[in-house]
Amino acid sequence: MPPSQVELLARETAFQGYFRIDRYRLRHEQFAGGLGTAVVREVFERGQVSAVLPVDPKAGRVVLIEQFRPGAWARGWHPWLLECVAGVIESGESAEDVARREAKEEAGCAIDDLVPIAAPFLSSPGACSETVSLYCARVDSTGLGGIHGLADEGEDIRVGTWSIDDALALLDAGRIVNAKTIIALQWLALNRERLMARWST
């Protein structure tokens, strides 16, 4: 039997700003049995996210967005990243609803069919509570482009379309460095024929 027991000794909010960081003092079960010594761990409380890779099967194109990411900038990387569409799931919303809403807000596209890629997965469980529900969606990419996003949220999002082959070439070249987008494009590469067959009817 794998370990399963965790004893929470204390919890406090260490920081509350645009995001929240909680500090936990806990003990957890060891592989050899019994509880280990108490450890203190900070957890970045990010919430639940829904993300979607819009694909136009008729044109053979994918829609990607580009925006400034402070985490990449702080790491010293080029901070304008190519990504799939994504947004935080608010109370009372479903992941599917958020995927549709964010596709409209961030990329100006309407979703016709939503295909699950991955059930909620943890993006960085060593330090963060964020989960991601990931989808692929059929869209019409005709006329898509330009700058989108909500001004009151400080969003400045450029929308572009790439042929599926060119998007996968960006992935192979290491130009895609966002985890959910890497997963989405790899899934597309593996499921391309099946997806196109589904959308050919």
C-alpha positions as CSV (number, residue, x, y, z in Angstrom):
1,M,0.0,0.0,0.0
2,P,1.4,3.5,-0.9
3,P,1.5,6.1,1.8
4,S,-1.8,8.0,2.3
5,Q,-1.8,9.7,5.7
6,V,-1.1,13.4,6.2
7,E,-1.3,15.2,9.5
8,L,-1.9,18.9,9.3
9,L,-0.3,20.7,12.2
10,A,-0.8,24.4,11.2
11,R,-1.8,26.5,8.3
12,E,-1.5,30.2,7.7
13,T,-1.7,32.6,4.8
14,A,1.8,33.9,4.3
15,F,1.0,36.3,1.5
16,Q,-2.2,37.7,-0.1
17,G,-1.9,39.8,-3.2
18,Y,-2.7,39.1,-6.8
19,F,-2.1,35.5,-5.8
20,R,-2.0,33.8,-2.4
21,I,0.7,31.8,-0.7
22,D,-0.3,29.5,2.2
23,R,2.2,28.0,4.7
24,Y,1.6,24.5,6.0
25,R,3.3,22.7,8.8
26,L,2.6,19.0,8.5
27,R,3.8,15.4,8.8
28,H,3.2,12.8,6.2
29,E,3.4,9.0,6.1
30,Q,6.8,7.5,5.1
31,F,7.3,4.7,2.5
32,A,8.9,2.7,5.3
33,G,5.9,3.3,7.6
34,G,4.9,5.8,10.3
35,L,4.8,9.5,10.2
36,G,7.9,11.5,9.4
37,T,9.2,14.6,11.2
38,A,7.3,17.9,10.8
39,V,8.0,19.9,7.7
40,V,7.1,23.4,6.6
41,R,6.0,24.0,3.0
42,E,4.7,27.0,1.2
43,V,2.0,26.4,-1.5
44,F,1.1,28.9,-4.2
45,E,-2.7,28.9,-4.4
46,R,-3.4,29.4,-8.0
47,G,-6.9,27.9,-8.4
48,Q,-8.4,25.8,-11.2
49,V,-7.7,26.6,-14.9
50,S,-9.4,25.7,-18.1
51,A,-7.3,25.8,-21.3
52,V,-8.2,25.1,-24.9
53,L,-6.3,24.7,-28.2
54,P,-8.5,26.0,-31.0
55,V,-8.1,24.0,-34.3
56,D,-9.6,24.8,-37.7
57,P,-9.9,21.4,-39.5
58,K,-10.9,22.9,-42.8
59,A,-8.0,25.2,-43.0
60,G,-5.6,22.9,-41.2
61,R,-4.6,25.6,-38.8
62,V,-4.3,26.1,-35.0
63,V,-4.9,29.3,-33.1
64,L,-2.3,30.5,-30.6
65,I,-2.1,33.6,-28.5
66,E,0.9,35.6,-27.4
67,Q,1.2,37.6,-24.2
68,F,3.7,38.8,-21.6
69,R,4.3,36.4,-18.8
70,P,6.1,37.8,-15.7
71,G,7.3,34.3,-14.6
72,A,9.3,33.9,-17.8
73,W,10.6,37.4,-17.5
74,A,11.7,36.8,-13.9
75,R,13.5,33.7,-15.1
76,G,15.4,35.7,-17.7
77,W,13.6,34.2,-20.6
78,H,11.9,36.1,-23.5
79,P,8.6,36.8,-21.7
80,W,6.1,37.0,-24.7
81,L,5.0,33.4,-24.9
82,L,3.0,31.5,-27.5
83,E,0.2,29.7,-25.7
84,C,-3.2,28.1,-26.0
85,V,-6.2,30.0,-24.6
86,A,-6.7,29.7,-20.9
87,G,-8.5,31.2,-17.9
88,V,-9.3,30.7,-14.3
89,I,-12.5,28.8,-13.4
90,E,-14.6,31.0,-11.0
91,S,-17.1,29.7,-8.5
92,G,-20.1,28.2,-10.2
93,E,-18.4,27.8,-13.6
94,S,-17.6,24.6,-15.4
95,A,-14.3,24.0,-17.2
96,E,-16.1,23.8,-20.5
97,D,-17.9,27.1,-19.9
98,V,-14.6,28.8,-19.2
99,A,-12.9,27.3,-22.3
100,R,-15.7,28.8,-24.5
101,R,-15.7,32.1,-22.7
102,E,-11.9,32.5,-22.9
103,A,-11.8,31.5,-26.5
104,K,-14.1,34.4,-27.3
105,E,-12.3,36.9,-25.0
106,E,-8.7,36.1,-25.8
107,A,-8.9,35.0,-29.4
108,G,-12.2,36.2,-30.7
109,C,-13.3,32.7,-31.8
110,A,-16.4,30.7,-31.2
111,I,-16.1,27.0,-30.3
112,D,-18.1,24.5,-32.3
113,D,-17.0,21.3,-30.6
114,L,-14.9,20.7,-27.4
115,V,-12.8,17.6,-27.1
116,P,-11.2,16.7,-23.8
117,I,-7.4,16.3,-23.9
118,A,-6.6,15.7,-20.2
119,A,-8.7,15.6,-17.1
120,P,-7.6,18.1,-14.5
121,F,-3.8,17.7,-13.9
122,L,-1.4,19.4,-11.5
123,S,0.8,21.9,-13.3
124,S,3.6,22.0,-10.7
125,P,2.6,20.0,-7.6
126,G,5.8,20.5,-5.7
127,A,4.9,24.1,-5.1
128,C,1.5,25.0,-6.6
129,S,-2.1,23.9,-6.1
130,E,-3.1,24.8,-9.7
131,T,-5.0,22.2,-11.8
132,V,-5.6,22.5,-15.5
133,S,-8.5,21.0,-17.5
134,L,-7.2,20.9,-21.1
135,Y,-9.3,20.7,-24.3
136,C,-9.0,20.9,-28.1
137,A,-11.8,22.8,-29.9
138,R,-13.1,23.1,-33.5
139,V,-13.2,26.6,-34.7
140,D,-13.4,28.6,-37.9
141,S,-10.1,30.6,-38.1
142,T,-11.2,32.8,-40.9
143,G,-10.4,36.4,-40.1
144,L,-8.9,35.7,-36.7
145,G,-6.0,37.8,-35.5
146,G,-5.3,41.2,-33.9
147,I,-5.1,42.2,-30.3
148,H,-7.6,40.9,-27.8
149,G,-8.1,40.6,-24.0
150,L,-9.8,42.6,-21.3
151,A,-8.4,46.0,-20.7
152,D,-9.6,46.1,-17.1
153,E,-7.5,43.0,-16.4
154,G,-4.4,44.4,-18.0
155,E,-4.6,41.9,-20.9
156,D,-2.7,42.6,-24.1
157,I,-3.0,39.4,-26.2
158,R,-2.0,39.0,-29.8
159,V,-3.8,36.3,-31.7
160,G,-2.3,34.4,-34.6
161,T,-2.9,31.2,-36.7
162,W,-0.4,28.7,-37.8
163,S,-0.7,25.6,-40.0
164,I,-0.7,22.5,-37.9
165,D,2.6,21.5,-39.3
166,D,4.2,24.9,-38.6
167,A,2.8,24.8,-35.0
168,L,4.3,21.4,-34.4
169,A,7.6,22.6,-35.9
170,L,7.6,25.4,-33.3
171,L,7.1,22.7,-30.7
172,D,10.0,20.7,-32.1
173,A,12.2,23.8,-32.2
174,G,11.6,24.6,-28.5
175,R,9.7,27.7,-29.2
176,I,6.7,26.5,-27.2
177,V,7.7,26.6,-23.5
178,N,4.4,26.7,-21.8
179,A,3.5,23.3,-20.3
180,K,-0.2,23.2,-21.2
181,T,0.5,24.2,-24.7
182,I,3.3,21.6,-25.1
183,I,0.8,19.0,-23.9
184,A,-1.9,20.2,-26.2
185,L,0.3,20.2,-29.3
186,Q,1.8,16.8,-28.5
187,W,-1.8,15.5,-28.1
188,L,-2.7,17.0,-31.5
189,A,0.3,15.4,-33.1
190,L,-0.8,12.0,-31.7
191,N,-4.5,12.3,-32.4
192,R,-4.5,14.4,-35.6
193,E,-6.0,11.8,-37.9
194,R,-8.7,10.7,-35.4
195,L,-9.6,14.3,-34.7
196,M,-9.9,15.2,-38.4
197,A,-12.1,12.2,-39.0
198,R,-14.4,13.3,-36.1
199,W,-14.7,16.7,-37.6
200,S,-15.0,15.6,-41.2
201,T,-18.7,14.7,-40.8
